[in-house]
Amino acid sequence: MNIAIAGTGYVGLVSGACFAEMGANVICVDVNQEKISALQSGRIPIYEPGLEEMVLRNCKEGRLRFTTDIVTCLDNVEIVFSAVGTPPDEDGSADLKYVLEVARSVGRNMNKYLVLVTKSTVPVGTAKRVKAAILDELDRRGVQIPFDVASNPEFLKEGAAVNDFMSPDRVVIGVETERAKEVMSRLYRPMMLNNFRVIFTDIPSAEMIKYAANSMLATRISFMNDIANLCELVGADVNMVRKGIGTDSRIGNKFLYPGCGYGGSCFPKDVKALIRTAENNGYNMRVLKAVEEVNEKQKELLFDKLYRYYQGSLVGKNIAIWGVAFKPETDDMREATALVIIEKLLSAGCNVRVYDPVAMDECRRRVGEKVVYASDMYDVLLNADALLLLTEWKQFRIPAWGVVKKLMNQPVLIDGRNIYDEQELMKSGIDYICIGKK
């Protein structure tokens, strides 16, 4: 089966490589010539475990190609996936200009039936606008060519995206016609043969499912962060509380870990977009607004703990940070807690040193030379007055505590992800501060 994917960002590149791995012939399209040239040379612009090997293997075997020209693809493909960016506008709504430009390009250049599938996360009603954009272009050409639109939202977790695509919890496909359903069924037949759940819905429901799922998960995170902050005040231990409620089969144990706030490309953007969609339809999403408010405040929590530890005297303090990516196994810093913490530390007059196994270049791009970039997880600790753990990379989980204490001026660790054992730190002579415990 021949398919094209417009957009070689995170979703487009992972999807293209994985579809090729499933046996499809895939052409990935992007207007960025520099990015396409890099991909054609075997250079992968994002960090994702397993992706580079998959891209190189499928390029070598001829199932995966890259181009800047979508026009040359359309006569030879049955499906075009739109996986371009939908960044938030100033009001929080999703910016659909790239999605609609793909639709217009298809309408201007298609000569036979195809299905245009939106893979990007888009608000309910986007498919109608995509369909209208194609029809407008066909009308300008004075031709009538059959086509379908569909919605196939992605559910890829950064750091586990390849596995999520190849072994999904579910595949959601929104269609309007039986013909579109048949085409999409042929593409996803390998997953049906492996008994993965492929769920066909109407298009508005498919568009809503992605937003609802991410907003539910964000709600659980903010709820547990609120519970953790209350636990500190009343003397409870949030880890015990988490275990206690997680054994309830109605609740389960996923996304019950307190921390210093969620970030990334999905949760913050999707919560904002769903709130805006509701407002555009005359409805107030009060719960989600609270979720967003709690999360923004939670990102400041570790700074507040440090401020209290030093009784407000932070000028000239040397602060070390372990992890700047919004989560492990990615270099993504979009909406990362580190960006908030670094800015507050600098404003308070601190000297900041950072180390992340993967996201150092991205941190340089976003923060510049306002902080010192350490060479490894121990170099960052040199003469530090406090260590803040923001990202729970595996290499941070079992450090040599004796070395940590020796390198630091003041052995205090503020754990933003609750991954360490308090008793072990106390025995090592390190002051330990976590979340959700007095």
C-alpha positions in Angstrom: 0.0 0.0 0.0 1.3 3.5 -0.9 0.9 6.3 1.6 2.2 9.8 2.0 2.7 11.6 5.3 2.8 15.4 5.4 5.0 16.6 8.2 8.2 15.0 9.5 8.0 16.1 13.1 7.6 13.8 16.0 4.3 12.2 15.0 5.0 12.2 11.2 8.4 10.7 11.4 7.5 8.0 13.9 4.3 7.1 12.0 6.1 7.0 8.7 8.9 4.7 10.0 6.4 2.4 11.7 4.0 2.2 8.7 7.1 1.3 6.6 8.0 -1.3 9.1 4.5 -2.8 8.7 5.1 -3.1 4.9 3.7 0.0 3.5 5.5 2.2 1.0 5.8 5.6 2.7 6.8 9.0 1.4 7.3 11.6 4.1 6.9 15.2 3.0 8.1 18.4 4.7 8.5 21.9 3.4 11.7 22.2 5.4 14.5 21.4 2.9 17.2 21.3 5.6 15.2 18.7 7.5 14.5 16.6 4.5 18.2 16.7 3.4 19.2 15.5 6.9 16.7 12.6 6.8 17.9 11.7 3.3 21.4 11.5 4.7 20.4 9.3 7.6 20.4 12.0 10.2 17.4 11.9 12.6 16.3 15.3 13.9 14.6 14.0 17.1 15.7 11.6 19.9 13.4 8.6 20.3 14.6 5.2 21.3 14.5 2.7 18.4 13.5 5.3 15.8 16.9 5.8 14.1 17.4 2.2 13.5 13.9 1.8 12.1 14.3 4.8 9.7 17.7 3.6 8.4 16.5 0.1 7.9 13.4 1.0 6.0 15.2 3.6 3.9 17.7 0.9 2.9 15.0 -1.5 2.0 13.2 1.1 -0.2 9.9 1.4 1.8 10.6 4.9 3.3 11.5 8.0 1.3 11.6 11.7 2.0 10.7 14.7 -0.2 9.7 18.4 -0.1 7.2 18.0 -3.0 3.8 16.7 -2.1 2.6 17.2 -5.7 4.7 14.3 -7.0 3.2 11.9 -4.4 -0.5 12.3 -4.9 -1.0 10.3 -8.1 0.7 7.2 -6.5 -0.8 7.1 -3.0 -4.1 5.9 -1.6 -3.8 7.8 1.7 -2.3 11.1 2.7 -1.7 11.6 6.5 -1.6 15.1 7.8 0.8 15.1 10.7 1.8 18.8 10.7 2.0 20.9 13.8 -1.0 22.4 15.6 0.7 24.9 18.0 -1.5 26.8 20.5 -2.6 30.2 19.5 -2.4 33.0 22.1 -5.9 32.2 23.3 -5.0 28.5 23.8 -6.9 27.2 20.7 -5.1 25.0 18.2 -3.6 26.8 15.2 -4.9 24.9 12.1 -3.1 26.9 9.4 -0.7 24.1 8.6 -3.5 21.5 8.6 -5.6 23.5 6.3 -2.6 24.3 4.0 -2.1 20.5 3.6 -5.8 20.2 2.7 -5.5 23.0 0.1 -2.4 21.4 -1.4 -4.2 18.1 -1.8 -7.2 19.8 -3.3 -5.1 21.8 -5.8 -3.1 18.7 -7.0 -5.1 15.5 -6.6 -6.3 13.7 -9.7 -7.9 10.6 -8.3 -9.6 9.3 -5.2 -7.7 9.3 -2.0 -8.3 9.6 1.8 -6.9 12.6 3.6 -6.4 11.5 7.2 -5.7 13.9 10.0 -3.1 12.4 12.4 -2.4 15.7 14.3 -4.4 16.4 17.4 -7.1 18.8 16.3 -10.3 20.2 17.8 -13.7 18.7 17.0 -14.9 20.1 13.7 -11.6 20.2 12.0 -12.5 17.5 9.5 -15.3 19.7 8.3 -12.9 22.5 7.6 -10.4 20.2 6.0 -13.2 18.8 3.7 -14.4 22.4 2.8 -10.8 23.5 2.0 -10.4 20.6 -0.5 -13.8 21.2 -2.1 -12.9 24.9 -2.5 -9.8 24.0 -4.4 -11.6 21.5 -6.6 -14.2 24.1 -7.4 -11.5 26.6 -8.4 -10.1 23.9 -10.7 -13.6 23.2 -12.1 -13.3 19.5 -11.4 -15.1 16.9 -9.4 -12.9 14.2 -7.9 -14.1 11.8 -5.2 -12.2 11.8 -1.9 -12.8 11.1 1.8 -11.5 12.7 5.0 -10.8 10.7 8.2 -9.4 11.2 11.7 -6.8 8.9 13.1 -5.4 10.5 16.3 -2.0 9.4 17.6 -1.5 8.1 21.1 2.3 8.1 21.2 4.2 8.6 24.4 7.6 10.3 23.9 10.3 7.9 24.9 8.1 4.9 24.0 6.6 6.0 20.7 7.8 3.2 18.5 6.5 0.6 20.9 3.2 2.5 21.3 2.7 2.5 17.5 3.7 -1.1 16.9 1.8 -2.5 19.9 -1.0 0.0 20.6 -3.6 -0.1 23.3 -6.1 0.9 20.6 -6.2 2.5 17.2 -9.0 5.1 16.8 -10.2 5.8 13.2 -13.0 8.2 12.5 -14.6 7.9 9.0 -17.7 9.1 7.1 -18.0 6.4 4.4 -17.7 2.7 4.0 -15.1 3.3 1.3 -12.9 5.2 3.7 -13.3 2.5 6.3 -12.3 -0.2 3.8 -9.1 1.8 2.8 -8.1 2.3 6.4 -8.9 -1.3 7.3 -6.4 -2.5 4.6 -3.7 -0.2 6.0 -4.2 -1.4 9.6 -4.9 -5.1 8.8 -1.5 -6.2 10.3 -2.7 -4.8 13.6 -6.1 -6.4 13.3 -4.4 -9.8 12.7 -2.5 -9.3 15.9 -5.8 -8.6 17.8 -4.9 -5.0 18.6 -8.1 -3.0 19.1 -9.0 -1.0 16.0 -12.0 1.2 16.9 -14.0 2.8 14.1 -16.1 5.9 15.1 -17.6 8.9 13.5 -15.1 11.7 12.9 -16.2 14.1 15.6 -15.9 11.4 18.2 -12.4 10.4 17.0 -11.4 14.1 17.2 -12.7 14.3 20.8 -11.2 11.0 22.0 -7.6 12.3 21.9 -8.4 15.5 23.8 -10.6 13.7 26.4 -7.9 11.0 27.0 -5.1 13.5 27.5 -7.2 15.8 29.6 -8.2 12.9 31.9 -4.6 11.9 32.4 -3.7 15.6 33.1 -6.5 15.7 35.6 -5.2 12.7 37.5 -1.7 14.2 37.7 -3.0 17.6 39.0 -5.3 15.9 41.4 -2.5 13.8 42.9 -0.3 16.9 43.1 -3.0 18.7 45.0 -3.3 15.6 47.3 0.4 15.6 47.8 0.5 19.2 48.8 -2.2 18.6 51.3 -0.4 15.6 52.7 2.5 17.7 53.6 0.3 20.0 55.6 -1.6 17.3 57.5 1.3 14.9 58.1 0.3 12.2 55.7 2.6 10.4 53.2 1.4 10.7 49.6 3.2 7.5 48.6 1.1 5.5 51.1 -2.0 7.4 49.9 -1.1 6.6 46.3 -0.7 2.9 47.0 -3.9 2.8 49.0 -6.1 4.4 46.3 -4.3 2.7 43.4 -5.4 -0.8 44.6 -9.0 0.3 44.1 -10.0 -1.4 40.8 -12.2 1.5 39.9 -9.2 3.9 40.1 -6.1 1.8 39.2 -2.5 2.8 39.7 -1.6 4.7 36.5 -0.8 8.4 36.6 -1.1 8.6 40.4 2.5 9.8 41.0 2.9 13.3 42.4 5.7 15.5 41.0 6.7 19.0 39.9 4.1 19.3 37.1 3.5 17.9 33.7 4.8 19.3 30.4 5.6 18.2 26.9 3.9 18.7 23.6 0.5 17.1 24.4 -1.0 17.6 27.9 -0.6 21.4 28.2 -1.6 22.1 24.6 -4.5 19.7 24.6 -6.0 20.9 27.9 -5.8 24.5 26.7 -7.4 23.6 23.3 -10.3 21.7 24.9 -11.0 24.6 27.3 -11.1 26.9 24.2 -13.3 24.5 22.2 -15.8 24.5 25.1 -15.7 28.3 25.4 -16.3 28.6 21.6 -19.4 26.4 22.2 -20.7 28.4 25.2 -19.5 25.9 27.8 -17.2 26.4 30.8 -14.8 23.5 31.5 -14.3 24.3 35.2 -12.5 21.1 36.1 -9.9 21.5 33.3 -9.3 25.1 34.2 -8.5 24.0 37.7 -6.2 21.2 36.3 -4.3 23.8 34.4 -4.0 26.2 37.3 -2.7 23.5 39.7 -0.1 22.4 37.1 1.2 25.9 36.6 1.6 26.4 40.3 3.2 22.9 40.8 6.0 23.8 38.4 7.1 26.4 41.0 7.0 24.0 43.9 10.7 23.0 44.0 11.8 26.6 43.9 9.4 27.4 46.8 10.9 24.4 48.8 14.4 25.7 48.1 13.4 29.2 49.1 12.1 28.0 52.5 15.1 25.8 53.1 17.4 28.8 52.8 14.9 31.1 54.5 14.7 33.4 51.4 18.4 33.9 51.1 19.3 32.6 47.6 21.5 35.3 46.2 24.8 33.7 45.1 23.7 30.2 45.8 25.0 27.5 43.4 22.1 25.3 42.3 22.5 22.0 40.4 19.8 20.5 38.3 19.5 16.9 37.2 17.3 16.7 34.1 15.8 19.4 32.0 13.6 17.4 29.5 9.9 17.3 30.4 10.2 13.5 30.9 12.9 10.8 30.5 13.8 9.3 27.1 13.3 12.5 25.2 15.0 15.7 24.5 11.7 17.6 24.4 11.6 20.7 26.7 8.2 22.1 25.6 6.4 23.3 28.7 9.1 21.6 30.8 9.2 22.4 34.5 12.9 23.1 34.1 12.2 26.2 32.1 10.1 27.6 35.0 12.6 26.6 37.7 15.6 27.9 35.8 14.0 31.3 35.3 13.0 31.6 38.9 16.4 30.6 40.1 18.1 33.1 37.9 15.7 35.9 39.0 16.5 35.1 42.6 20.2 35.6 41.9 21.3 31.9 41.9 24.1 30.4 39.8 22.6 27.5 37.9 24.4 24.4 36.5 22.4 21.8 34.6 22.9 18.3 33.3 20.6 16.1 31.1 21.7 13.0 29.3 20.0 14.0 26.1 18.4 17.5 26.2 21.5 19.7 26.6 21.5 21.0 23.1 17.8 21.8 23.4 18.4 23.6 26.7 21.1 25.7 25.0 18.6 26.6 22.3 16.0 27.7 24.7 18.0 29.1 27.7 21.2 30.2 26.0 24.3 30.8 28.1 22.6 32.0 31.2 23.3 28.6 32.9 26.4 26.4 33.0 26.2 23.1 31.1 28.0 20.3 33.0 29.7 17.4 31.3 28.1 14.7 33.5 25.8 14.1 36.4 28.6 14.5 39.0 30.3 17.5 37.3 27.1 19.5 37.7 27.3 19.0 41.5 30.7 20.8 42.0 30.3 23.3 44.9 26.5 23.1 44.7 24.4 24.5 47.6 21.4 22.3 46.5 20.5 19.7 43.9 17.1 19.7 42.3 16.0 16.5 40.5 13.5 17.5 37.7 13.6 14.5 35.3 13.8 10.9 36.5 16.3 9.6 34.0 17.4 6.0 34.8 21.1 7.1 35.3 20.0 9.4 38.2 18.3 6.6 40.1 21.2 5.0 41.9 23.9 7.6 42.3 27.0 7.3 44.4 25.8 9.3 47.4 29.2 9.5 48.9 30.5 11.3 45.8 27.4 13.5 45.7 27.9 14.7 49.3 31.7 15.2 48.8 31.2 17.4 45.7 28.5 19.7 47.1 28.9 22.7 49.4 25.6 21.9 51.1 24.3 18.4 50.8 20.6 19.0 50.2 18.5 17.2 47.5 15.0 18.3 46.5 13.4 15.5 44.7 10.8 16.6 42.2 9.8 13.0 41.2 9.9 11.2 44.6 12.3 8.5 43.3 14.7 8.3 46.3 14.5 6.5 49.6 14.5 9.0 52.5 16.2 6.7 54.9 19.1 6.0 52.5 19.7 9.7 52.0 19.6 10.4 55.8 22.2 7.7 56.3 24.4 9.3 53.7 24.2 12.6 55.5 22.2 14.4 52.8 19.2 16.5 53.6 16.3 15.2 51.6 13.1 17.0 50.6 10.4 15.4 48.5 6.8 16.0 47.5 3.8 15.0 49.6 5.6 14.2 52.8 6.3 16.4 55.8 
